[in-house]
Amino acid sequence: MPTLQDELKKLNTGPLMPFGKFKGTPLADLPDEYLLWLGCLDDLRQPLLGHVLREMGRRLSERPAAEGMVQS
């Protein structure tokens, strides 16, 4: 039997993936590679495109600055 916390988590998941391999999965739980692939699709429409771009931005803003730098 699901706990109250489980039920509350379902309510606060944010946008869900509406199709494909990860259908029903919160965008926040998608693998980085899949999210990037979605963001590059030419025919991805709003509102999903906006949600994907916001999630990508959220993830980038949470990374330490050095993680995004290339070593030479």
N, CA, C and O atoms as a Tinker XYZ file with bonds, in Angstrom:
   288  protein
     1  N      0.848000   -1.185000    0.000000    73     2
     2  CA     0.000000    0.000000    0.000000    64     1     3
     3  C      0.892000    1.247000    0.000000    63     2     4     5
     4  O      1.800000    1.361000    0.824000    81     3
     5  N      0.634000    2.184000   -0.927000    73     3     6
     6  CA     1.457000    3.409000   -0.984000    64     5     7
     7  C      1.293000    4.258000    0.268000    63     6     8     9
     8  O      0.203000    4.356000    0.831000    81     7
     9  N      2.391000    4.867000    0.693000    73     7    10
    10  CA     2.351000    5.748000    1.849000    64     9    11
    11  C      1.877000    7.136000    1.413000    63    10    12    13
    12  O      1.800000    7.431000    0.221000    81    11
    13  N      1.569000    7.958000    2.370000    73    11    14
    14  CA     1.177000    9.337000    2.086000    64    13    15
    15  C      2.302000   10.070000    1.359000    63    14    16    17
    16  O      2.037000   10.855000    0.449000    81    15
    17  N      3.558000    9.822000    1.752000    73    15    18
    18  CA     4.693000   10.461000    1.084000    64    17    19
    19  C      4.772000   10.052000   -0.384000    63    18    20    21
    20  O      5.076000   10.884000   -1.239000    81    19
    21  N      4.505000    8.789000   -0.687000    73    19    22
    22  CA     4.504000    8.322000   -2.077000    64    21    23
    23  C      3.445000    9.058000   -2.891000    63    22    24    25
    24  O      3.701000    9.475000   -4.021000    81    23
    25  N      2.276000    9.212000   -2.324000    73    23    26
    26  CA     1.183000    9.893000   -3.019000    64    25    27
    27  C      1.495000   11.374000   -3.229000    63    26    28    29
    28  O      1.200000   11.918000   -4.293000    81    27
    29  N      2.087000   12.036000   -2.232000    73    27    30
    30  CA     2.457000   13.442000   -2.366000    64    29    31
    31  C      3.544000   13.625000   -3.417000    63    30    32    33
    32  O      3.529000   14.605000   -4.162000    81    31
    33  N      4.490000   12.687000   -3.481000    73    31    34
    34  CA     5.547000   12.771000   -4.478000    64    33    35
    35  C      4.956000   12.717000   -5.882000    63    34    36    37
    36  O      5.416000   13.431000   -6.774000    81    35
    37  N      3.948000   11.883000   -6.088000    73    35    38
    38  CA     3.298000   11.791000   -7.397000    64    37    39
    39  C      2.677000   13.125000   -7.791000    63    38    40    41
    40  O      2.691000   13.486000   -8.968000    81    39
    41  N      2.140000   13.854000   -6.836000    73    39    42
    42  CA     1.495000   15.134000   -7.119000    64    41    43
    43  C      2.505000   16.221000   -7.456000    63    42    44    45
    44  O      2.163000   17.179000   -8.149000    81    43
    45  N      3.725000   16.095000   -6.988000    73    43    46
    46  CA     4.741000   17.134000   -7.158000    64    45    47
    47  C      5.839000   16.741000   -8.145000    63    46    48    49
    48  O      6.982000   17.172000   -7.993000    81    47
    49  N      5.517000   15.938000   -9.143000    73    47    50
    50  CA     6.551000   15.448000  -10.048000    64    49    51
    51  C      6.876000   16.421000  -11.162000    63    50    52    53
    52  O      7.926000   16.289000  -11.791000    81    51
    53  N      6.026000   17.387000  -11.430000    73    51    54
    54  CA     6.259000   18.281000  -12.560000    64    53    55
    55  C      5.788000   17.631000  -13.846000    63    54    56    57
    56  O      5.057000   16.641000  -13.815000    81    55
    57  N      6.208000   18.189000  -14.990000    73    55    58
    58  CA     5.764000   17.666000  -16.281000    64    57    59
    59  C      6.228000   16.222000  -16.500000    63    58    60    61
    60  O      7.336000   15.845000  -16.118000    81    59
    61  N      5.356000   15.430000  -17.122000    73    59    62
    62  CA     5.666000   14.040000  -17.414000    64    61    63
    63  C      5.946000   13.855000  -18.901000    63    62    64    65
    64  O      5.393000   14.567000  -19.740000    81    63
    65  N      6.795000   12.908000  -19.210000    73    63    66
    66  CA     7.082000   12.559000  -20.603000    64    65    67
    67  C      5.819000   11.924000  -21.180000    63    66    68    69
    68  O      5.341000   10.919000  -20.653000    81    67
    69  N      5.265000   12.502000  -22.270000    73    67    70
    70  CA     3.980000   12.027000  -22.775000    64    69    71
    71  C      4.045000   10.849000  -23.749000    63    70    72    73
    72  O      3.005000   10.305000  -24.121000    81    71
    73  N      5.259000   10.442000  -24.170000    73    71    74
    74  CA     5.347000    9.370000  -25.163000    64    73    75
    75  C      6.696000    8.669000  -25.064000    63    74    76    77
    76  O      7.592000    9.113000  -24.346000    81    75
    77  N      6.824000    7.572000  -25.793000    73    75    78
    78  CA     8.108000    6.890000  -25.941000    64    77    79
    79  C      8.507000    6.005000  -24.787000    63    78    80    81
    80  O      7.699000    5.642000  -23.933000    81    79
    81  N      9.773000    5.672000  -24.791000    73    79    82
    82  CA    10.367000    4.750000  -23.823000    64    81    83
    83  C     10.129000    5.177000  -22.381000    63    82    84    85
    84  O      9.958000    4.336000  -21.499000    81    83
    85  N     10.120000    6.484000  -22.144000    73    83    86
    86  CA     9.983000    7.013000  -20.780000    64    85    87
    87  C      8.601000    7.624000  -20.524000    63    86    88    89
    88  O      8.461000    8.493000  -19.663000    81    87
    89  N      7.593000    7.183000  -21.254000    73    87    90
    90  CA     6.233000    7.718000  -21.082000    64    89    91
    91  C      5.816000    7.625000  -19.609000    63    90    92    93
    92  O      5.951000    6.580000  -18.972000    81    91
    93  N      5.308000    8.746000  -19.089000    73    91    94
    94  CA     4.863000    8.800000  -17.700000    64    93    95
    95  C      5.955000    9.163000  -16.708000    63    94    96    97
    96  O      5.669000    9.353000  -15.526000    81    95
    97  N      7.189000    9.261000  -17.155000    73    95    98
    98  CA     8.314000    9.601000  -16.287000    64    97    99
    99  C      8.429000   11.117000  -16.160000    63    98   100   101
   100  O      8.349000   11.825000  -17.163000    81    99
   101  N      8.615000   11.626000  -14.940000    73    99   102
   102  CA     8.838000   13.070000  -14.798000    64   101   103
   103  C     10.074000   13.495000  -15.586000    63   102   104   105
   104  O     11.080000   12.785000  -15.596000    81   103
   105  N     10.003000   14.646000  -16.245000    73   103   106
   106  CA    11.153000   15.130000  -17.008000    64   105   107
   107  C     12.394000   15.244000  -16.121000    63   106   108   109
   108  O     13.513000   15.033000  -16.589000    81   107
   109  N     12.200000   15.570000  -14.864000    73   107   110
   110  CA    13.326000   15.705000  -13.934000    64   109   111
   111  C     14.049000   14.381000  -13.713000    63   110   112   113
   112  O     15.188000   14.374000  -13.246000    81   111
   113  N     13.403000   13.258000  -14.040000    73   111   114
   114  CA    14.003000   11.945000  -13.837000    64   113   115
   115  C     14.570000   11.335000  -15.117000    63   114   116   117
   116  O     15.116000   10.233000  -15.083000    81   115
   117  N     14.449000   12.032000  -16.236000    73   115   118
   118  CA    14.968000   11.505000  -17.496000    64   117   119
   119  C     16.496000   11.559000  -17.511000    63   118   120   121
   120  O     17.089000   12.469000  -16.930000    81   119
   121  N     17.139000   10.589000  -18.171000    73   119   122
   122  CA    18.603000   10.653000  -18.319000    64   121   123
   123  C     19.002000   11.893000  -19.122000    63   122   124   125
   124  O     18.256000   12.342000  -19.992000    81   123
   125  N     20.174000   12.437000  -18.826000    73   123   126
   126  CA    20.670000   13.629000  -19.511000    64   125   127
   127  C     20.685000   13.450000  -21.026000    63   126   128   129
   128  O     20.282000   14.346000  -21.768000    81   127
   129  N     21.151000   12.288000  -21.481000    73   127   130
   130  CA    21.269000   12.044000  -22.921000    64   129   131
   131  C     19.908000   12.079000  -23.609000    63   130   132   133
   132  O     19.776000   12.608000  -24.713000    81   131
   133  N     18.908000   11.518000  -22.959000    73   131   134
   134  CA    17.560000   11.497000  -23.537000    64   133   135
   135  C     16.981000   12.907000  -23.580000    63   134   136   137
   136  O     16.353000   13.295000  -24.564000    81   135
   137  N     17.193000   13.669000  -22.515000    73   135   138
   138  CA    16.706000   15.045000  -22.465000    64   137   139
   139  C     17.364000   15.888000  -23.556000    63   138   140   141
   140  O     16.699000   16.695000  -24.206000    81   139
   141  N     18.657000   15.703000  -23.756000    73   139   142
   142  CA    19.372000   16.419000  -24.807000    64   141   143
   143  C     18.841000   16.033000  -26.184000    63   142   144   145
   144  O     18.652000   16.894000  -27.042000    81   143
   145  N     18.603000   14.751000  -26.394000    73   143   146
   146  CA    18.039000   14.283000  -27.664000    64   145   147
   147  C     16.683000   14.934000  -27.915000    63   146   148   149
   148  O     16.408000   15.399000  -29.022000    81   147
   149  N     15.839000   14.967000  -26.890000    73   147   150
   150  CA    14.524000   15.607000  -27.031000    64   149   151
   151  C     14.662000   17.071000  -27.424000    63   150   152   153
   152  O     13.969000   17.550000  -28.322000    81   151
   153  N     15.554000   17.773000  -26.750000    73   151   154
   154  CA    15.739000   19.199000  -27.006000    64   153   155
   155  C     16.237000   19.496000  -28.406000    63   154   156   157
   156  O     16.059000   20.607000  -28.904000    81   155
   157  N     16.858000   18.517000  -29.049000    73   155   158
   158  CA    17.385000   18.704000  -30.405000    64   157   159
   159  C     16.402000   18.306000  -31.502000    63   158   160   161
   160  O     16.684000   18.506000  -32.684000    81   159
   161  N     15.264000   17.750000  -31.131000    73   159   162
   162  CA    14.283000   17.341000  -32.142000    64   161   163
   163  C     13.693000   18.568000  -32.831000    63   162   164   165
   164  O     13.243000   19.504000  -32.170000    81   163
   165  N     13.697000   18.557000  -34.159000    73   163   166
   166  CA    13.166000   19.685000  -34.931000    64   165   167
   167  C     11.659000   19.843000  -34.786000    63   166   168   169
   168  O     11.141000   20.954000  -34.902000    81   167
   169  N     10.955000   18.756000  -34.538000    73   167   170
   170  CA     9.495000   18.827000  -34.519000    64   169   171
   171  C      8.884000   18.760000  -33.112000    63   170   172   173
   172  O      7.677000   18.557000  -32.976000    81   171
   173  N      9.697000   18.926000  -32.076000    73   171   174
   174  CA     9.163000   18.951000  -30.713000    64   173   175
   175  C      8.418000   20.271000  -30.508000    63   174   176   177
   176  O      8.969000   21.345000  -30.749000    81   175
   177  N      7.184000   20.184000  -30.069000    73   175   178
   178  CA     6.334000   21.380000  -29.956000    64   177   179
   179  C      6.121000   21.782000  -28.502000    63   178   180   181
   180  O      6.411000   21.035000  -27.567000    81   179
   181  N      5.607000   22.985000  -28.359000    73   179   182
   182  CA     5.216000   23.493000  -27.050000    64   181   183
   183  C      3.965000   22.739000  -26.599000    63   182   184   185
   184  O      3.172000   22.331000  -27.447000    81   183
   185  N      3.766000   22.546000  -25.342000    73   183   186
   186  CA     4.564000   23.036000  -24.212000    64   185   187
   187  C      5.747000   22.128000  -23.854000    63   186   188   189
   188  O      6.584000   22.508000  -23.035000    81   187
   189  N      5.828000   20.926000  -24.459000    73   187   190
   190  CA     6.902000   20.003000  -24.089000    64   189   191
   191  C      8.279000   20.599000  -24.338000    63   190   192   193
   192  O      9.173000   20.441000  -23.506000    81   191
   193  N      8.468000   21.274000  -25.453000    73   191   194
   194  CA     9.763000   21.883000  -25.748000    64   193   195
   195  C     10.177000   22.845000  -24.635000    63   194   196   197
   196  O     11.325000   22.818000  -24.192000    81   195
   197  N      9.274000   23.676000  -24.189000    73   195   198
   198  CA     9.581000   24.618000  -23.102000    64   197   199
   199  C      9.947000   23.905000  -21.817000    63   198   200   201
   200  O     10.877000   24.314000  -21.121000    81   199
   201  N      9.227000   22.844000  -21.494000    73   199   202
   202  CA     9.532000   22.072000  -20.279000    64   201   203
   203  C     10.910000   21.422000  -20.380000    63   202   204   205
   204  O     11.672000   21.419000  -19.413000    81   203
   205  N     11.227000   20.874000  -21.546000    73   203   206
   206  CA    12.527000   20.232000  -21.758000    64   205   207
   207  C     13.648000   21.261000  -21.615000    63   206   208   209
   208  O     14.643000   21.001000  -20.938000    81   207
   209  N     13.498000   22.410000  -22.238000    73   207   210
   210  CA    14.536000   23.443000  -22.167000    64   209   211
   211  C     14.714000   23.964000  -20.744000    63   210   212   213
   212  O     15.838000   24.223000  -20.315000    81   211
   213  N     13.613000   24.118000  -20.012000    73   211   214
   214  CA    13.717000   24.557000  -18.613000    64   213   215
   215  C     14.451000   23.517000  -17.766000    63   214   216   217
   216  O     15.277000   23.868000  -16.924000    81   215
   217  N     14.147000   22.236000  -17.994000    73   215   218
   218  CA    14.816000   21.179000  -17.237000    64   217   219
   219  C     16.308000   21.130000  -17.575000    63   218   220   221
   220  O     17.136000   20.932000  -16.687000    81   219
   221  N     16.651000   21.309000  -18.844000    73   219   222
   222  CA    18.062000   21.343000  -19.229000    64   221   223
   223  C     18.765000   22.511000  -18.539000    63   222   224   225
   224  O     19.877000   22.356000  -18.034000    81   223
   225  N     18.125000   23.666000  -18.516000    73   223   226
   226  CA    18.695000   24.832000  -17.847000    64   225   227
   227  C     18.857000   24.617000  -16.361000    63   226   228   229
   228  O     19.858000   25.032000  -15.775000    81   227
   229  N     17.867000   23.961000  -15.735000    73   227   230
   230  CA    17.939000   23.673000  -14.304000    64   229   231
   231  C     19.135000   22.781000  -13.997000    63   230   232   233
   232  O     19.869000   23.020000  -13.038000    81   231
   233  N     19.323000   21.764000  -14.808000    73   231   234
   234  CA    20.444000   20.848000  -14.579000    64   233   235
   235  C     21.781000   21.540000  -14.768000    63   234   236   237
   236  O     22.714000   21.319000  -13.995000    81   235
   237  N     21.879000   22.374000  -15.788000    73   235   238
   238  CA    23.137000   23.096000  -16.031000    64   237   239
   239  C     23.456000   24.049000  -14.894000    63   238   240   241
   240  O     24.616000   24.203000  -14.511000    81   239
   241  N     22.419000   24.694000  -14.350000    73   239   242
   242  CA    22.648000   25.656000  -13.265000    64   241   243
   243  C     23.056000   24.975000  -11.967000    63   242   244   245
   244  O     23.652000   25.612000  -11.098000    81   243
   245  N     22.744000   23.690000  -11.821000    73   243   246
   246  CA    23.090000   22.962000  -10.595000    64   245   247
   247  C     24.486000   22.355000  -10.641000    63   246   248   249
   248  O     25.000000   21.914000   -9.613000    81   247
   249  N     25.108000   22.325000  -11.820000    73   247   250
   250  CA    26.444000   21.745000  -11.943000    64   249   251
   251  C     27.491000   22.728000  -11.438000    63   250   252   253
   252  O     27.355000   23.938000  -11.621000    81   251
   253  N     28.529000   22.207000  -10.803000    73   251   254
   254  CA    29.640000   23.083000  -10.410000    64   253   255
   255  C     30.283000   23.684000  -11.653000    63   254   256   257
   256  O     30.312000   23.042000  -12.703000    81   255
   257  N     30.788000   24.884000  -11.550000    73   255   258
   258  CA    31.366000   25.593000  -12.699000    64   257   259
   259  C     32.494000   24.790000  -13.337000    63   258   260   261
   260  O     32.592000   24.761000  -14.564000    81   259
   261  N     33.329000   24.154000  -12.569000    73   259   262
   262  CA    34.472000   23.424000  -13.114000    64   261   263
   263  C     34.036000   22.202000  -13.915000    63   262   264   265
   264  O     34.770000   21.766000  -14.802000    81   263
   265  N     32.881000   21.647000  -13.631000    73   263   266
   266  CA    32.426000   20.442000  -14.316000    64   265   267
   267  C     32.179000   20.703000  -15.807000    63   266   268   269
   268  O     32.354000   19.803000  -16.628000    81   267
   269  N     31.781000   21.906000  -16.154000    73   267   270
   270  CA    31.508000   22.218000  -17.538000    64   269   271
   271  C     32.726000   22.676000  -18.308000    63   270   272   273
   272  O     32.633000   22.913000  -19.512000    81   271
   273  N     33.867000   22.807000  -17.653000    73   271   274
   274  CA    35.071000   23.306000  -18.324000    64   273   275
   275  C     35.868000   22.163000  -18.931000    63   274   276   277
   276  O     35.931000   21.072000  -18.365000    81   275
   277  N     36.465000   22.410000  -20.062000    73   275   278
   278  CA    37.280000   21.428000  -20.751000    64   277   279
   279  C     38.734000   21.600000  -20.335000    63   278   280   281
   280  O     39.251000   22.717000  -20.309000    81   279
   281  N     39.382000   20.505000  -20.014000    73   279   282
   282  CA    40.797000   20.546000  -19.655000    64   281   283
   283  C     41.631000   20.622000  -20.925000    63   282   284   285
   284  O     41.323000   19.943000  -21.904000    81   283
   285  N     42.678000   21.433000  -20.926000    73   283   286
   286  CA    43.546000   21.491000  -22.119000    64   285   287
   287  C     44.923000   20.963000  -21.817000    63   286   288
   288  O     45.781000   20.936000  -22.699000    81   287
